Amino acid sequence: MQDLVSIGLVLGLAAALVALALAERRWPTTLRRVAAFEALNTAIEHAVEAGDRVHFSLGTGSLIGSDCAPALAGATALAKIAEATTMSDRPVVASAGDGALAVLAQDALRGAYARTGAKEHYRATTGRMLGPTPFTYVAALPVILSSEKVSVHLLAGSFGMEGALAAEMGERQRAFVLAGTDDVQTQALFFTTAEHTLIGEEVFTTGAYLQGSGLQRASLRLQDGLRLALVAAIVIGTLLRTLGVIG
């Protein structure tokens, strides 16, 4: 019985997502203003015009662990940024602290080059694994930031305490730094070290804000709807229990 309920719930959510995606064509979602994303778009434009490099870090987590979610969201954003920089003299370069994440970055970049008709310009070396542990990864960051002439330093993935060092290195390079993760403690560190910080679950909305598809914007609508439904259920349940309607 529980399996049937789970399957029904998944199918219901999938149907709601498809319906919202179709509704995007007629009633597009208006995303709230996030200053960090507005500044990011401007910084990328300036980097392309100046011939500087954009560096995108998918973090020090793993692809198959419980900490993969922010890196997967980051990969979506990486693809969007790659599409904007494929024709630049110095297109975006991505790095990770996990081999599987580095392969994911390469796949995202390859797809972006193919969609923009610049497949012949793709180089596998633009997706790199810098180190197998958090601090060996961070230790290798200064080399890539200085040698690649990076002016935009983006962090979107799973980070621990080493995230503060990663952001600080971008600031020392005098680059535009935007950092986001799902760990609350690391967010606090980013807030003190990075120029722009994604708060709460904003890291999962990066792809939608970077000229994302209707499906991505629809997913934000669905998430907000689920949150409201959950809050309403908690409030109603509390009231019913207080009034003695339910035991």
C-alpha positions in Angstrom: 0.0 0.0 0.0 2.8 2.4 0.9 4.5 1.7 -2.4 1.3 2.6 -4.3 1.0 5.8 -2.4 4.6 6.7 -3.1 4.2 6.0 -6.8 1.0 8.0 -6.9 2.7 10.9 -5.1 5.6 10.9 -7.6 3.3 10.7 -10.6 1.1 13.5 -9.2 4.2 15.8 -8.7 5.4 15.0 -12.2 2.0 15.8 -13.7 1.9 19.1 -11.7 5.4 20.0 -12.9 4.4 19.3 -16.6 1.2 21.4 -16.2 3.1 24.3 -14.7 5.8 24.1 -17.4 3.1 24.3 -20.1 1.5 27.2 -18.2 4.8 29.1 -18.4 4.2 29.8 -22.0 1.1 31.8 -21.2 1.7 33.0 -17.7 5.5 33.2 -17.2 6.8 33.1 -13.7 8.1 36.4 -12.3 11.2 35.7 -10.2 11.9 37.9 -7.3 14.9 40.2 -7.6 18.2 38.7 -6.3 21.0 41.2 -6.4 23.7 38.5 -6.6 22.3 37.1 -9.8 22.0 40.5 -11.4 25.6 41.3 -10.5 26.7 37.9 -11.8 25.2 38.6 -15.3 27.0 41.9 -15.5 30.3 40.4 -14.3 30.1 37.6 -16.9 29.5 40.2 -19.7 32.5 42.2 -18.5 34.7 39.1 -18.4 33.8 38.1 -21.9 34.5 41.7 -23.2 37.8 41.9 -21.4 39.0 38.4 -22.4 39.1 37.2 -18.8 38.2 33.8 -17.6 35.1 32.6 -15.6 36.0 29.9 -13.0 33.1 27.7 -11.8 33.7 25.4 -8.8 31.3 22.5 -8.2 32.7 22.0 -4.7 34.5 19.3 -2.8 31.5 16.9 -2.4 30.8 13.7 -4.4 28.4 12.9 -7.1 26.9 9.8 -5.4 26.8 11.0 -1.8 24.1 12.8 0.1 25.9 16.1 -0.6 25.5 15.9 -4.4 22.4 18.2 -4.7 24.1 21.6 -4.7 26.7 20.3 -7.2 23.9 19.1 -9.6 22.3 22.5 -9.3 25.7 24.0 -10.0 26.1 21.9 -13.1 22.9 23.3 -14.6 24.2 26.8 -13.9 27.6 25.9 -15.4 25.9 24.9 -18.7 24.1 28.2 -18.9 27.3 30.2 -18.2 29.2 28.1 -20.7 26.7 29.0 -23.4 27.4 32.6 -22.8 31.2 32.3 -22.9 31.8 29.7 -25.7 32.9 32.3 -28.2 35.1 34.1 -25.8 38.8 34.0 -26.0 38.8 32.5 -22.6 35.7 30.4 -22.1 34.5 29.2 -18.6 36.7 26.6 -16.8 35.2 24.3 -14.2 36.8 22.4 -11.3 35.8 20.0 -8.6 37.2 17.9 -5.8 35.8 14.7 -7.1 36.5 12.7 -10.3 32.9 12.0 -11.0 32.0 15.7 -10.6 34.8 16.7 -13.0 33.3 14.3 -15.6 29.9 15.9 -14.9 31.4 19.3 -15.5 33.0 18.1 -18.8 29.6 16.7 -19.9 27.8 20.0 -19.1 30.4 22.0 -21.0 30.3 19.6 -24.0 26.6 20.0 -24.2 26.8 23.8 -24.0 29.3 23.9 -26.8 27.1 21.6 -28.9 24.0 23.7 -28.3 25.8 26.9 -29.4 27.2 25.4 -32.5 30.8 25.6 -31.2 31.4 21.9 -30.6 34.8 22.0 -32.3 36.0 24.6 -29.7 35.3 22.3 -26.7 38.4 21.1 -24.7 38.1 18.4 -22.1 40.7 20.2 -20.0 38.1 22.9 -19.2 36.6 20.5 -16.6 39.2 19.6 -14.0 39.6 17.7 -10.8 42.0 19.7 -8.6 42.4 17.5 -5.6 40.8 14.4 -3.9 40.4 16.0 -0.5 38.8 19.3 0.5 42.1 21.0 1.4 44.2 19.6 -1.4 41.5 21.0 -3.7 41.7 24.4 -2.1 45.5 24.3 -2.2 45.4 24.0 -6.0 42.9 26.8 -6.5 45.5 29.7 -6.5 47.2 28.2 -9.5 44.1 28.1 -11.6 42.9 31.5 -10.5 46.2 33.2 -11.4 47.3 31.2 -14.5 43.9 31.4 -16.2 43.4 35.1 -15.6 40.2 34.6 -13.7 38.0 37.6 -13.0 34.8 35.8 -12.1 35.0 33.1 -9.4 31.9 31.1 -8.7 31.3 28.5 -6.0 28.2 26.4 -6.2 28.4 23.0 -4.7 29.0 21.2 -1.4 31.6 22.9 0.8 32.8 22.6 4.4 35.1 24.9 6.3 37.4 25.0 3.3 34.8 27.0 1.4 35.9 30.1 3.3 39.4 29.7 1.9 38.1 29.1 -1.6 36.1 32.3 -1.5 39.0 34.3 0.1 41.3 33.2 -2.7 39.0 34.7 -5.2 38.8 38.0 -3.3 42.6 38.1 -3.1 42.6 37.7 -6.9 40.3 40.7 -7.0 37.8 38.7 -8.8 34.0 38.9 -8.7 33.1 36.2 -6.1 29.7 34.5 -5.8 29.3 31.6 -3.4 26.4 29.3 -2.5 26.0 25.9 -0.8 23.3 24.0 1.2 25.3 23.9 4.4 24.2 26.6 6.8 27.5 26.9 8.6 29.4 27.3 5.3 26.9 29.9 4.2 27.8 31.9 7.3 31.5 31.7 6.3 30.7 32.7 2.7 28.8 35.7 4.0 32.0 37.0 5.6 34.4 36.1 2.9 32.6 36.3 -0.5 31.4 39.5 -2.2 28.0 37.9 -3.0 26.5 35.0 -1.1 23.5 32.9 -1.9 21.4 32.5 1.2 19.2 29.5 2.1 18.1 27.5 -1.0 19.1 30.1 -3.5 21.9 27.9 -4.8 19.2 25.6 -6.2 17.6 28.4 -8.2 20.8 29.5 -10.0 19.9 27.7 -13.3 16.4 29.3 -13.4 17.8 32.8 -12.8 20.4 32.4 -15.5 17.9 32.4 -18.4 16.6 29.0 -17.4 14.0 27.0 -19.2 10.3 27.1 -18.5 10.6 23.7 -16.8 13.2 25.1 -14.3 11.0 28.1 -13.5 8.0 25.7 -13.2 10.0 23.7 -10.7 10.4 26.8 -8.5 6.6 27.3 -8.6 6.0 23.7 -7.6 8.5 23.9 -4.7 6.8 27.1 -3.4 3.4 25.4 -3.7 4.6 22.4 -1.7 6.0 24.6 1.0 2.7 26.5 1.3 0.8 23.2 1.4 3.1 21.8 4.1 2.8 25.0 6.2 -1.0 24.9 5.8 -1.1 21.3 6.9 0.9 22.0 10.0 -1.2 25.0 11.0 -4.5 23.1 10.4 -3.2 20.0 12.2 -2.1 22.2 15.2 -5.5 23.9 15.4 -7.4 20.6 15.2 -5.3 19.1 17.9 -5.7 22.2 20.1 -9.5 22.1 19.7 -9.5 18.4 20.5 -10.9 17.4 17.1 -8.0 14.9 16.7 -6.2 13.0 19.4 
